[in-house]
Amino acid sequence: MHRRRRTALLLSAAIVAAPLLTACGNDTHPGAAAVVGGQRISVAQLESRVNEVRTAQRAAVKDDAQYAQAIAQTGTLTRDTLHGMVLDQVLHRAAEDAGVTVSRREVQQMRAGLEQQAGGAQGLETAWLQQYGIPPQRLDENLRLQLEAQKLAAELGTNTNQAPFWNALSKASKALGVDLNPRYGSWDAQKVARVDAKTPWVREITTAGTQQTT
């Protein structure tokens, strides 16, 4: 994955369309979507986060056709959301290792500045939902993530597009021992990214309803 693309995923949780995955073998992570640093991210937690986005999209788009279009444009929402949830923890660990902290005041200051640019709180919330798939109740968390990334990069004397920053995340990722449920793919600690599974029991379900082995 291109370095700039990974930065975009980190800071904006960008969403792209792709087929859904289904697992056809034994579940080695019963009830867990991922395990990060020994802590489970449950399937229920993941589904709850996805539902937050869908609910916000439904509230923002009253027209059924527009809502259907929004759903179509966010076909990989579940996997992208899990990627973001894992990456949040990886970044937080890297920031802790570097002695980087972000205060609530800093988050509030950043939000105030962005709200001013967006013409108010609602304008900012709408922009973050439409552009990055971040629901209003997760906005502060996302801003904290961005601040941690910026401050970590500054501490390392680099920026979020350069190797030292991603090397720090890779080190944290390896230390946490990220393990994904195979139905959501696997975690590449070197690339600091979720990758689709390449196993015989994972099949792609196309929009036409046919199946083919990956």
Solvent accessible surface area in square Angstrom, and as a share of the most:
residue,aa,sasa,rsa
1,M,98,0.44
2,H,130,0.58
3,R,78,0.28
4,R,170,0.62
5,R,80,0.29
6,R,18,0.06
7,T,13,0.08
8,A,39,0.30
9,L,16,0.08
10,L,2,0.01
11,L,37,0.19
12,S,13,0.08
13,A,27,0.21
14,A,21,0.16
15,I,36,0.18
16,V,74,0.43
17,A,70,0.54
18,A,44,0.34
19,P,62,0.39
20,L,111,0.55
21,L,29,0.14
22,T,40,0.23
23,A,38,0.30
24,C,62,0.37
25,G,39,0.37
26,N,142,0.73
27,D,60,0.31
28,T,97,0.56
29,H,21,0.09
30,P,96,0.60
31,G,42,0.40
32,A,1,0.01
33,A,0,0.00
34,A,0,0.00
35,V,39,0.22
36,V,2,0.01
37,G,38,0.36
38,G,61,0.59
39,Q,126,0.56
40,R,130,0.48
41,I,6,0.03
42,S,26,0.17
43,V,28,0.16
44,A,71,0.55
45,Q,95,0.42
46,L,0,0.00
47,E,93,0.42
48,S,57,0.37
49,R,50,0.18
50,V,18,0.10
51,N,89,0.45
52,E,31,0.14
53,V,6,0.04
54,R,48,0.18
55,T,92,0.54
56,A,15,0.11
57,Q,14,0.06
58,R,86,0.32
59,A,61,0.48
60,A,53,0.41
61,V,30,0.17
62,K,160,0.68
63,D,70,0.36
64,D,103,0.53
65,A,73,0.56
66,Q,107,0.48
67,Y,45,0.17
68,A,59,0.46
69,Q,104,0.46
70,A,18,0.14
71,I,58,0.29
72,A,67,0.52
73,Q,105,0.47
74,T,14,0.08
75,G,23,0.23
76,T,9,0.05
77,L,6,0.03
78,T,46,0.27
79,R,13,0.05
80,D,22,0.11
81,T,20,0.12
82,L,0,0.00
83,H,13,0.06
84,G,17,0.16
85,M,20,0.09
86,V,0,0.00
87,L,3,0.02
88,D,45,0.23
89,Q,67,0.30
90,V,0,0.00
91,L,0,0.00
92,H,89,0.40
93,R,80,0.29
94,A,3,0.03
95,A,0,0.00
96,E,101,0.45
97,D,90,0.47
98,A,32,0.25
99,G,63,0.61
100,V,13,0.07
101,T,105,0.61
102,V,15,0.08
103,S,53,0.34
104,R,180,0.66
105,R,168,0.61
106,E,56,0.25
107,V,7,0.04
108,Q,99,0.44
109,Q,103,0.46
110,M,43,0.19
111,R,47,0.17
112,A,58,0.45
113,G,31,0.30
114,L,33,0.17
115,E,37,0.17
116,Q,154,0.68
117,Q,149,0.66
118,A,41,0.32
119,G,72,0.69
120,G,29,0.28
121,A,47,0.36
122,Q,146,0.65
123,G,27,0.26
124,L,3,0.02
125,E,46,0.21
126,T,49,0.28
127,A,23,0.18
128,W,27,0.10
129,L,13,0.07
130,Q,132,0.59
131,Q,114,0.51
132,Y,54,0.21
133,G,10,0.09
134,I,18,0.09
135,P,5,0.03
136,P,50,0.31
137,Q,109,0.49
138,R,57,0.21
139,L,1,0.00
140,D,65,0.34
141,E,79,0.35
142,N,10,0.05
143,L,0,0.00
144,R,87,0.32
145,L,17,0.08
146,Q,21,0.09
147,L,23,0.12
148,E,10,0.04
149,A,0,0.00
150,Q,83,0.37
151,K,67,0.28
152,L,1,0.00
153,A,4,0.03
154,A,75,0.58
155,E,109,0.49
156,L,69,0.34
157,G,69,0.67
158,T,24,0.14
159,N,67,0.34
160,T,18,0.10
161,N,67,0.35
162,Q,89,0.40
163,A,46,0.36
164,P,64,0.40
165,F,0,0.00
166,W,3,0.01
167,N,86,0.44
168,A,23,0.18
169,L,0,0.00
170,S,6,0.04
171,K,150,0.64
172,A,1,0.01
173,S,1,0.00
174,K,118,0.50
175,A,60,0.46
176,L,27,0.14
177,G,46,0.44
178,V,22,0.13
179,D,70,0.36
180,L,8,0.04
181,N,3,0.02
182,P,33,0.21
183,R,81,0.29
184,Y,21,0.08
185,G,2,0.02
186,S,53,0.34
187,W,28,0.10
188,D,40,0.21
189,A,26,0.20
190,Q,114,0.51
191,K,92,0.39
192,V,1,0.01
193,A,1,0.01
194,R,34,0.13
195,V,55,0.31
196,D,56,0.29
197,A,12,0.09
198,K,170,0.72
199,T,44,0.26
200,P,108,0.68
201,W,71,0.25
202,V,0,0.00
203,R,81,0.30
204,E,33,0.15
205,I,63,0.32
206,T,41,0.24
207,T,153,0.89
208,A,88,0.68
209,G,54,0.52
210,T,86,0.50
211,Q,108,0.48
212,Q,112,0.50
213,T,83,0.48
214,T,71,0.41
